[in-house]
Every structure is written in structure tokens, then in C-alpha cells.
């Protein structure tokens, strides 16, 4: 996933569309001008902000109108013990 994100991050210079196999739009993705954020993915259901390391910095659920991650928490962080 992280390698995929880096590839997408390098390729996306303007707004891009992520589509399903039927070519229906599923989400848009664009680079964010804020230095803390790397990219924003917008779908009909979620607003996702990725930081420059590819971690989910914000995950907003549009259906329930709430922030899923606790403030300051990061999503998709792999930890090994």
C-alpha cells in the first residue's frame, strides 16, 4: 500500500479520478497545498487526508458526519512487536 501511495503521489500533479472497473467515478484524489498534508481523497462517503508519509491523518465519514480518527492519531500505521 505504501509503495502504491508513493507511485500515486509522484504521478498525481492535478486532480485525478479513481474509477471502478465499469469506469464509474469512485473518488477524486489531489495534492493538498497544506505542508502537513500530502494528498486528499474524496469519495461520496469519505473525506480522507494523507500526510506526506502516506499515513491517514484524517478520515471523515460523510454519512455519519463524524471524524473517525482521534485527534492527532494516524491510520494505516503498521506496528510490529
Rosetta blueprint (number, residue, H / E / L):
1 X L
2 X H
3 X H
4 X H
5 X H
6 X H
7 X H
8 X H
9 X H
10 X H
11 X H
12 X L
13 X L
14 X L
15 X L
16 X E
17 X E
18 X E
19 X E
20 X L
21 X L
22 X L
23 X L
24 X L
25 X E
26 X E
27 X E
28 X E
29 X E
30 X E
31 X E
32 X L
33 X L
34 X L
35 X L
36 X L
37 X E
38 X E
39 X E
40 X E
41 X E
42 X E
43 X E
44 X L
45 X L
46 X E
47 X E
48 X E
49 X E
50 X E
51 X E
52 X L
53 X L
54 X L
55 X L
56 X E
57 X E
58 X E
59 X E
60 X E
61 X E
62 X L
63 X L
64 X L
65 X L
66 X E
67 X E
68 X L
69 X L
70 X L
71 X L
72 X L
73 X L
74 X L
75 X E
76 X L
77 X L
78 X L
79 X L
80 X L
81 X L
